[in-house]
Amino acid sequence: MAIPIYPKQVFETLKSYELIQLLKPYSFNPETVAISPMIGGLRDACYLVKSENKSAVLRIYQPTTRLTKGKCRTAFDAQFSATDYQLPTTNYLRRCGFSVPRVIPTRDGELSQYYNLHGARRRVALFSYIQGVTLPRYLPRHLYAAGRTLSDLHAVLSLRDRPLPEGLSLSRTVLFKQNTILHGDFARGNLLFWHGRPSGIIDWAGATVGPAIYDLARSLALFFLDHPDRREADIRRDFLSGYNEGRNPLPDLADLQELEEVNLKNVGCKM
């Protein structure tokens, strides 16, 4: 049986025995494990893994090509950079009390593994499963809760006068210019709710470093696209009121609207 990789960008088709091979470094019984693809807005290939009384998410990162300082980085270099932020950041946030996926180490203590899958070198990691659902539409209270959650994240992930999360190293130049670890894709599909309250923040593959206002602008642009029948001013008010009551004070919003417009154009090109 062949299981397709999601989302729409299908790089290869993995068979069930190949997925079992990827789980060998972990403490799963291959005789009882059940693997099913997770569908819906995912950049990378994600599989729900169930075995006896435990569940986890297996993530296979897509190679991506990015431009930096006018030069094209190799697909593997870009992939390595993205996950280097994700793994230490999620571990750090869990220690701070946030509900984010826990990186499950291999038996040898490694946080991720590398495999040659159908001609491409790919990074593979296993994460804990978080109970919750993504909402198809946000009411004002959901926007408020999302804003407050992002504010609390930024407060904890601020790099001002704080030690870096264990396992993450940044140059002094980066630390001087940019002062927050960002989620990078804090959108409706990456915030889980359970019984009406946020229950988890997932998909940290886009984690990077920059001013907090970048996260705010991208989130708002995505909320605008998700709710075309609502006034942008109302969405902005509900979201920012929650952010303002969180643990991180609102940044200078002078450039927020301009950044929103840039993000709307960028996101629209990818849809």
Phi, psi and chi 1 to 4 in degrees:
 res  aa     phi    psi   chi1   chi2   chi3   chi4
   1 MET       -  133.0  178.2 -176.7   66.6      -
   2 ALA  -104.3  133.4      -      -      -      -
   3 ILE  -109.2  122.1  -59.2  177.3      -      -
   4 PRO   -73.5  149.5   27.8  -33.6      -      -
   5 ILE   -89.4  136.3  -81.4 -174.2      -      -
   6 TYR  -107.0  158.4  -69.9   88.7      -      -
   7 PRO   -83.2 -139.3   31.1  -34.2      -      -
   8 LYS   -65.6  -29.6  -65.3  178.8 -179.3  178.5
   9 GLN   -75.2   93.4  -57.5   93.6  -37.0      -
  10 VAL   -91.2  113.9  179.1      -      -      -
  11 PHE   -88.4  -31.4  -75.3   86.5      -      -
  12 GLU  -165.6  172.3   69.4  -87.1  -29.1      -
  13 THR  -116.4  121.8  -60.8      -      -      -
  14 LEU   -96.4  138.4  -66.8 -176.6      -      -
  15 LYS   -88.0  162.2  -63.2 -179.7  179.3  178.4
  16 SER   -60.6  -37.8   54.6      -      -      -
  17 TYR   -68.3  -28.4   74.5   86.1      -      -
  18 GLU   -69.7  -38.2  -67.7  177.2  -62.6      -
  19 LEU   -66.3  -38.0  -67.7  167.4      -      -
  20 ILE   -61.3  -38.3  -66.1  -67.1      -      -
  21 GLN   -61.6  -38.2  -73.6  -68.5  113.4      -
  22 LEU   -66.2  -25.2  -61.2 -177.6      -      -
  23 LEU   -90.1   -4.8  -70.3  171.6      -      -
  24 LYS   -58.3  -37.4  -88.0 -166.8  171.2 -178.6
  25 PRO   -69.0   -8.8  -19.9   33.0      -      -
  26 TYR  -106.0  169.3  -58.2   94.4      -      -
  27 SER   -87.8   64.0  -58.8      -      -      -
  28 PHE  -119.1  137.9  -81.4   95.0      -      -
  29 ASN   -82.1  112.6 -177.2   -8.8      -      -
  30 PRO   -61.8  -18.1   21.8  -32.1      -      -
  31 GLU   -77.5  -23.5  -59.6  -63.0  -33.9      -
  32 THR  -115.8   -3.4   61.4      -      -      -
  33 VAL   -75.3  142.1   71.3      -      -      -
  34 ALA  -125.3  131.2      -      -      -      -
  35 ILE  -124.6  130.3  -53.2  173.0      -      -
  36 SER  -138.4  142.0   57.0      -      -      -
  37 PRO   -69.7  143.9   24.5  -32.1      -      -
  38 MET   -99.8  130.5  -58.6  178.1   72.1      -
  39 ILE  -115.8  142.0  -52.4  171.8      -      -
  40 GLY   124.8   90.6      -      -      -      -
  41 GLY    71.9   20.8      -      -      -      -
  42 LEU   -95.8  132.1  -59.0  171.5      -      -
  43 ARG   -72.1  -40.4  -94.6 -168.3  -60.7 -104.8
  44 ASP  -104.1  170.2  -52.9  -51.8      -      -
  45 ALA   -80.9  122.8      -      -      -      -
  46 CYS  -124.9  138.1  -68.9      -      -      -
  47 TYR  -129.1  136.0  -63.6   88.7      -      -
  48 LEU   -84.0  123.5  178.7   60.0      -      -
  49 VAL  -112.1  123.1  180.0      -      -      -
  50 LYS  -123.6  134.3  -68.4 -174.6  176.6 -178.3
  51 SER  -151.3  114.5  179.4      -      -      -
  52 GLU    56.9 -116.2  -60.7  168.2  -14.1      -
  53 ASN  -103.2   17.3  -65.9  -34.4      -      -
  54 LYS  -131.1  150.2   56.2 -176.2  177.0 -179.3
  55 SER  -130.0  149.7  -61.3      -      -      -
  56 ALA  -153.2  169.5      -      -      -      -
  57 VAL  -119.8  121.7  175.1      -      -      -
  58 LEU   -93.1  124.3 -179.8   70.4      -      -
  59 ARG  -118.0  127.6 -172.7  164.2 -164.0  142.3
  60 ILE  -113.6  113.4  -55.2  171.6      -      -
  61 TYR   -77.6  137.6  -67.6   90.8      -      -
  62 GLN   -78.6  135.5  -70.1 -175.6   13.9      -
  63 PRO   -65.0  136.9  -18.2   30.7      -      -
  64 THR  -130.7  154.9   55.8      -      -      -
  65 THR  -112.2  127.0  -58.3      -      -      -
  66 ARG  -127.0  159.2  -63.9 -179.5 -179.3  177.7
  67 LEU  -104.0  135.0  -66.7  174.0      -      -
  68 THR  -142.5  123.7  175.4      -      -      -
  69 LYS    53.5   39.4  -66.3 -175.9  178.8  179.2
  70 GLY    80.9   -0.6      -      -      -      -
  71 LYS  -117.1  146.4  -63.3 -178.8  180.0  179.2
  72 CYS   -86.6  119.5 -176.0      -      -      -
  73 ARG   -77.4  154.5  -59.0  176.1   60.6 -176.3
  74 THR   -67.9  155.7   65.8      -      -      -
  75 ALA   -59.4  -39.8      -      -      -      -
  76 PHE   -67.4  -40.4  176.9   67.9      -      -
  77 ASP   -61.6  -42.8  -75.0  -16.9      -      -
  78 ALA   -65.4  -40.3      -      -      -      -
  79 GLN   -64.7  -42.4  174.2 -172.1    0.2      -
  80 PHE   -62.5  -42.8  179.6   81.2      -      -
  81 SER   -61.4  -45.6  175.3      -      -      -
  82 ALA   -62.1  -46.3      -      -      -      -
  83 THR   -75.3  -22.3   49.7      -      -      -
  84 ASP   -64.9  -29.9  -92.7    6.1      -      -
  85 TYR   -76.4  -41.2  -78.5  109.3      -      -
  86 GLN   -63.7  -50.4  178.4 -177.1   16.8      -
  87 LEU   -64.2  -51.9  -59.3 -178.9      -      -
  88 PRO   -67.5  -31.5   21.8  -31.4      -      -
  89 THR   -66.4  -45.3  -61.4      -      -      -
  90 THR   -65.9  -37.8   51.0      -      -      -
  91 ASN   -63.7  -41.6  -77.5  -22.1      -      -
  92 TYR   -63.6  -43.9  172.1   71.8      -      -
  93 LEU   -64.6  -36.4  -75.2  169.6      -      -
  94 ARG   -63.4  -39.5  -75.9 -178.0   63.9   86.2
  95 ARG   -66.3  -24.5  -68.5 -163.9  -62.5  -89.4
  96 CYS   -88.6    1.8  -67.2      -      -      -
  97 GLY    97.6    6.7      -      -      -      -
  98 PHE   -86.6  147.9  -73.8   88.1      -      -
  99 SER   -89.7   92.8  178.7      -      -      -
 100 VAL  -130.7  158.7  -62.7      -      -      -
 101 PRO   -59.2  133.9  -23.3   33.8      -      -
 102 ARG   -87.4  133.4  176.8  176.5   64.0   87.4
 103 VAL   -74.3  121.9 -176.7      -      -      -
 104 ILE   -92.2  117.0  -59.0  174.4      -      -
 105 PRO   -74.9  160.7   27.2  -32.9      -      -
 106 THR   -74.0  176.5   65.5      -      -      -
 107 ARG   -60.6  -26.0  -65.9 -170.8 -170.8   93.2
 108 ASP   -91.0    4.0  -63.6  -29.4      -      -
 109 GLY    86.8    6.7      -      -      -      -
 110 GLU   -79.3  141.3  -61.7  -66.7  -30.0      -
 111 LEU   -84.6  -18.6  -64.4 -179.8      -      -
 112 SER  -156.1  165.8   62.1      -      -      -
 113 GLN  -130.9  158.5  -60.2  -74.3  -55.3      -
 114 TYR  -117.9  138.3  -67.3   96.7      -      -
 115 TYR  -139.1  149.1  -65.1   90.0      -      -
 116 ASN   -91.1  106.6  -70.7  -43.8      -      -
 117 LEU  -111.7  109.3  -60.9  174.0      -      -
 118 HIS    53.5   44.4  -62.0 -154.6      -      -
 119 GLY    89.0    0.8      -      -      -      -
 120 ALA  -124.4  137.6      -      -      -      -
 121 ARG   -82.5  120.1 -174.7  162.0  168.3   78.0
 122 ARG  -126.7  147.1  -55.1  -74.0  -73.6  -84.2
 123 ARG   -96.7  137.8 -164.8  170.7 -167.2  174.7
 124 VAL  -127.3  134.6  176.8      -      -      -
 125 ALA  -140.3  155.3      -      -      -      -
 126 LEU  -116.1  133.1 -168.3   68.9      -      -
 127 PHE  -124.8  153.0  -64.6   87.7      -      -
 128 SER   -68.3  152.8   59.2      -      -      -
 129 TYR   -91.3  135.0  175.5   77.3      -      -
 130 ILE  -112.5  129.7  -63.7  177.4      -      -
 131 GLN   -74.4  134.6 -171.7  173.4   38.0      -
 132 GLY   156.5  171.4      -      -      -      -
 133 VAL  -133.1  154.5  -63.5      -      -      -
 134 THR   -90.9  140.4   57.3      -      -      -
 135 LEU   -90.7  135.9  -58.7  179.4      -      -
 136 PRO   -69.4  -20.3   25.9  -34.3      -      -
 137 ARG  -153.1  140.5 -178.7  176.1  175.6   80.3
 138 TYR   -99.4  131.0  -84.5   11.7      -      -
 139 LEU   -85.7  169.3  -62.3  174.3      -      -
 140 PRO   -53.0  -38.1  -31.2   37.1      -      -
 141 ARG   -67.7  -29.4   66.9  174.3 -177.4  -88.1
 142 HIS   -72.8  -39.1  -59.6  132.2      -      -
 143 LEU   -63.2  -41.2  -73.0  166.3      -      -
 144 TYR   -61.2  -46.0  173.0   89.0      -      -
 145 ALA   -63.7  -38.3      -      -      -      -
 146 ALA   -64.5  -43.7      -      -      -      -
 147 GLY   -62.7  -42.9      -      -      -      -
 148 ARG   -66.4  -38.7 -175.4  156.5 -172.2  168.9
 149 THR   -62.9  -44.0  -60.1      -      -      -
 150 LEU   -65.3  -37.8 -175.5   59.6      -      -
 151 SER   -61.7  -44.0  179.1      -      -      -
 152 ASP   -64.5  -37.3  -69.1  -15.4      -      -
 153 LEU   -62.0  -48.3  -80.7  177.3      -      -
 154 HIS   -62.3  -35.8  -74.8  162.7      -      -
 155 ALA   -63.0  -41.8      -      -      -      -
 156 VAL   -75.7  -33.2  169.5      -      -      -
 157 LEU   -92.3    3.5  -66.6  176.7      -      -
 158 SER   -60.1  138.0  171.8      -      -      -
 159 LEU   -96.2    4.0  -60.9  177.1      -      -
 160 ARG   -74.1  117.9  -67.3  178.5  179.1  174.2
 161 ASP    54.6   31.9  -56.6  -39.7      -      -
 162 ARG  -129.0  148.2  -68.2  173.2 -176.2 -115.1
 163 PRO   -70.3  149.5   24.9  -33.8      -      -
 164 LEU   -70.6  152.6  -71.3  172.4      -      -
 165 PRO   -55.4  142.1  -25.9   34.2      -      -
 166 GLU   -56.3  130.8 -177.2 -179.7   -5.7      -
 167 GLY    96.3   -5.2      -      -      -      -
 168 LEU  -113.7  129.8 -176.2   62.9      -      -
 169 SER  -127.2  137.3   59.1      -      -      -
 170 LEU  -133.7  149.7  -61.8  172.4      -      -
 171 SER   -72.3  158.6   68.9      -      -      -
 172 ARG   -62.5  -32.4  -70.4 -173.7  178.1 -178.3
 173 THR   -62.3  -45.6  -57.7      -      -      -
 174 VAL   -64.0  -44.5  170.8      -      -      -
 175 LEU   -63.1  -34.6  -71.6  173.0      -      -
 176 PHE   -71.1  -39.6  176.5   74.8      -      -
 177 LYS   -85.5  -30.8  -67.9 -178.0  177.5  178.8
 178 GLN  -133.5  134.4  -37.8 -143.4    8.9      -
 179 ASN  -120.3   12.2   57.2   18.0      -      -
 180 THR  -145.6  140.3  -54.6      -      -      -
 181 ILE   -79.8  126.8  -61.4  175.9      -      -
 182 LEU  -103.5  149.0  -51.1  175.5      -      -
 183 HIS   -67.3  -43.6 -178.5  -80.4      -      -
 184 GLY    92.1  -20.0      -      -      -      -
 185 ASP  -155.2   51.9 -165.5   19.1      -      -
 186 PHE   -77.7   85.6 -169.2   83.3      -      -
 187 ALA  -126.4  174.9      -      -      -      -
 188 ARG   -54.5  -39.7  179.0  178.4   54.8   80.2
 189 GLY   -73.8   -8.7      -      -      -      -
 190 ASN  -113.8    7.4  -68.2  -31.1      -      -
 191 LEU  -117.4  117.5 -178.1   59.6      -      -
 192 LEU   -90.5  144.2  -58.1  179.4      -      -
 193 PHE  -121.5  147.6  -79.9   82.1      -      -
 194 TRP  -145.8  122.8 -165.4 -114.2      -      -
 195 HIS    55.3   40.0  -63.6  -56.5      -      -
 196 GLY    83.0   -0.6      -      -      -      -
 197 ARG  -124.1  153.2  -64.2 -177.1  178.3 -177.9
 198 PRO   -59.4  131.6  -25.4   35.4      -      -
 199 SER  -117.3  -11.3   63.1      -      -      -
 200 GLY  -177.8  153.0      -      -      -      -
 201 ILE  -118.3  118.7  -51.8  120.0      -      -
 202 ILE  -115.5  178.3   60.6  174.2      -      -
 203 ASP    58.5   74.0 -167.5   -0.5      -      -
 204 TRP   -96.9   19.7  -72.2   82.0      -      -
 205 ALA   -65.3  -24.1      -      -      -      -
 206 GLY   -94.1   10.6      -      -      -      -
 207 ALA   -58.8  136.5      -      -      -      -
 208 THR  -153.1 -168.4 -174.5      -      -      -
 209 VAL  -121.8  136.4  176.6      -      -      -
 210 GLY   175.2 -178.7      -      -      -      -
 211 PRO   -65.2  143.9  -19.9   32.1      -      -
 212 ALA   -59.0  -28.7      -      -      -      -
 213 ILE   -62.0  -25.4 -166.1  173.0      -      -
 214 TYR   -65.1  -42.9  -73.7    8.7      -      -
 215 ASP   -62.9  -43.2 -108.8   -5.0      -      -
 216 LEU   -59.9  -46.9  -80.3  167.9      -      -
 217 ALA   -65.7  -42.9      -      -      -      -
 218 ARG   -66.2  -42.5  177.4  171.2  172.8   79.7
 219 SER   -60.0  -46.8  -65.2      -      -      -
 220 LEU   -62.0  -42.4  -80.1  168.5      -      -
 221 ALA   -59.5  -41.1      -      -      -      -
 222 LEU   -69.9  -37.6  -68.9  168.6      -      -
 223 PHE   -65.4  -36.5  -70.5  143.2      -      -
 224 PHE   -60.4  -44.7  -64.9  159.6      -      -
 225 LEU   -66.7  -33.7  -69.7  173.4      -      -
 226 ASP   -73.4  -23.0  -79.3  -20.3      -      -
 227 HIS  -130.0   67.1  -55.7   83.6      -      -
 228 PRO   -65.9  -17.2   24.5  -33.8      -      -
 229 ASP   -89.5   -0.9   58.1  -33.4      -      -
 230 ARG  -108.6  149.3  -67.3 -171.2   57.8 -172.5
 231 ARG   -67.1  134.1  -66.8  175.4   56.9 -134.3
 232 GLU   -59.2  -35.8  -68.9 -177.2    3.6      -
 233 ALA   -62.2  -37.4      -      -      -      -
 234 ASP   -70.2  -41.2  -67.0  -20.4      -      -
 235 ILE   -63.1  -45.2  -66.7  173.7      -      -
 236 ARG   -62.0  -42.3 -171.6 -177.3  -67.7  108.4
 237 ARG   -62.6  -47.8  178.8 -159.2   61.6 -146.0
 238 ASP   -65.9  -43.2  -64.7  -24.0      -      -
 239 PHE   -67.9  -46.6 -177.3   68.3      -      -
 240 LEU   -72.9  -26.3  -66.8 -177.5      -      -
 241 SER   -66.4  -37.8   64.3      -      -      -
 242 GLY   -67.8  -42.1      -      -      -      -
 243 TYR   -61.0  -40.1 -168.1   94.9      -      -
 244 ASN   -67.8  -25.1 -162.8   33.7      -      -
 245 GLU   -95.0    3.2  -67.3 -168.3   22.0      -
 246 GLY   -83.4 -165.2      -      -      -      -
 247 ARG   -85.9   -5.8  -74.5 -172.4  -94.8  170.3
 248 ASN  -115.0  122.6 -164.9   54.9      -      -
 249 PRO   -64.7  149.6   23.9  -33.6      -      -
 250 LEU   -60.3  134.7  -83.0  172.2      -      -
 251 PRO   -76.1  179.2   30.3  -35.2      -      -
 252 ASP   -64.2  117.7 -178.6    4.3      -      -
 253 LEU   -95.9   15.8  -60.0 -179.8      -      -
 254 ALA   -58.8  -36.2      -      -      -      -
 255 ASP  -101.7    8.4  -61.3  -37.0      -      -
 256 LEU   -62.2  -47.1 -178.9   59.4      -      -
 257 GLN   -63.7  -39.5 -171.6  166.9   -4.7      -
 258 GLU   -63.5  -41.4 -178.4  179.4  -11.1      -
 259 LEU   -65.8  -37.6  -76.1  170.5      -      -
 260 GLU   -58.1  -45.0  -70.6  169.6    6.5      -
 261 GLU   -64.6  -39.9  -67.1  172.1   -2.8      -
 262 VAL   -62.4  -44.4  170.1      -      -      -
 263 ASN   -65.9  -37.9  -86.0  -69.2      -      -
 264 LEU   -60.0  -41.4  -81.5  169.4      -      -
 265 LYS   -67.6  -43.9  -68.1  178.3 -178.1  177.7
 266 ASN   -65.5  -45.5  -68.9  -21.9      -      -
 267 VAL   -66.6  -39.4  174.4      -      -      -
 268 GLY   -61.7  -32.4      -      -      -      -
 269 CYS   -69.6  -24.3  -68.5      -      -      -
 270 LYS   -91.5  -14.6  -62.8  176.4 -176.4  178.1
 271 MET   -81.4      -  -65.0 -176.2   68.0      -
